[in-house]
Amino acid sequence: MTRCIQCGEIPKYKCPTCLQPYCSVLCCKEHKLNPCSAPSKPEVCASKPSLSYEFPTEDTVAPEKLELLRNSTELKKCLENPHVRTILELLDKSPHPDELIQKYMQEPIFTEFVDICLNTVAPAEDIDKL
């Protein structure tokens, strides 16, 4: 979890210049005593970055399949739903996402999201071949 750069409390704001988190006006004023600068932008590479896994397993999704998720219009449409985005944020922040997934699999909008993802990375015809 991100903490205030001055006092370590939970931040509510970000410095407009350097994007560092802070929690109060007092911490902001303290931060501004030292000059800051905008974060450097990553260099844009002409070719697509190659994804490699340090510890792949039999369940690891191939980078080509992940690219299909990025380009899926059906998935993008599903992600327009704020409830789906909220669920995903909660799962991402949860110390026990497996328990939450069981809960959210009872919600039709989340199961629709999961089905879209699974059908994109592992279409039924690919599963039948196994």
N, C-alpha and C positions, 0 to 999 in steps of 0.2 A: 504494500500500500504506500502511496506517495505521502510524504510528510512535508510540512512547512520548512523551507530552507533556513529559517532563522531560529525557530523555537522547537520544531519537531512535532507540533500539533497537527491535527487534520486540516489540510488547506481548503480554503473556499475560493481562492482567487489565483490568478497567474500573472506574473509580470508581463506587461504588454511588449517589452523589449526582448527579454531572454526566455520567456515562457516558464520560468521557475515558479513553483507553487509557494504561496504564502497564505497565512490565515487571518491577518488583521491589518488595519491601517498602521499600527505600531510596527509590525514586522515589515510592512511595505516601506515605510520611511527608513527603517534600519537597513533594508536591502539597497535602497537608492543611495545610501552613503558611499557605496562602492560602485564604480561604473560597470555596467553590464553590456553585453552585445547580443544581437540576434544569433540563434543557433545556426551553425553552418548547414547549408542544404546539401544533401547527398548528391554526388555526381551522377548524372543521368548517363547510363551506358546505352549505346546504340543497340546492342543485342540484349535479349532477355536474359536476366540472371538465371543461372542454373541452380536448382535446388538439389542438395544432396543431404542425406540423412547420416548422422553419426552412428546411430544404432538402429538400423531398420529391422522390422519384424515381419512376419507373414501378413500382418494386418496393416502395414504401412501403405499409405495411398501414394501411388506413383505421381511424380510432379506433373506429368501430362494430364492426369485425371484431375488434379487440383486446378489446373488451368481451365479445364472444362467447367468447373464450378464458378470460376471468375467470370466466364463468358456466358453463363446461363441466364437468359432473360427470365425464365420461370423462377429461378432462385432470387433474382433481383426484385421481381415483383412481390414475392413472399416477404422479402426483407423490408419492403415499404411499410409493412404493418408494424406500428410501434410496439405492440404487445410482443411480437416475436423478438424484436431487438432488445426489449427489456428482459425477456427470459434469457437470451444469450448473454447479456451483460451480467445477470445474476449468476449464471452458470460459470462464467469466466472468473468471477470474483469469489466463488464459493470454495471453501476448503474441502468440501465433500460433494463435488458435482455429480457423482454417480447416484447419490440419494435424491438429488434434485431432478435428475433426468427421469428417474422412475416416476416422480410426481408429475412432471411436465408432459410425460408421454400420455397422460390422461386427457390432455388438452388437444382438441382437434387441430388448432392452428400450428401447434408445435409438431405434431405428428406429420402434418402436411410438409413442414419445413424439412423434417428428417427424411421423409419419403423422397422429396425432390433431390436432396443431397445424395442419398443412397442410389437412386435411379441414375444419377449423373455419373457417379464414380464407379458404380458396379451395376450396369444395366442387367436386366433379367437374363438376357441371352448369354452374358458373360458368366453369370452364376450357374446357369444350366450346364456350361462346359466343364465345370469343376467336378 
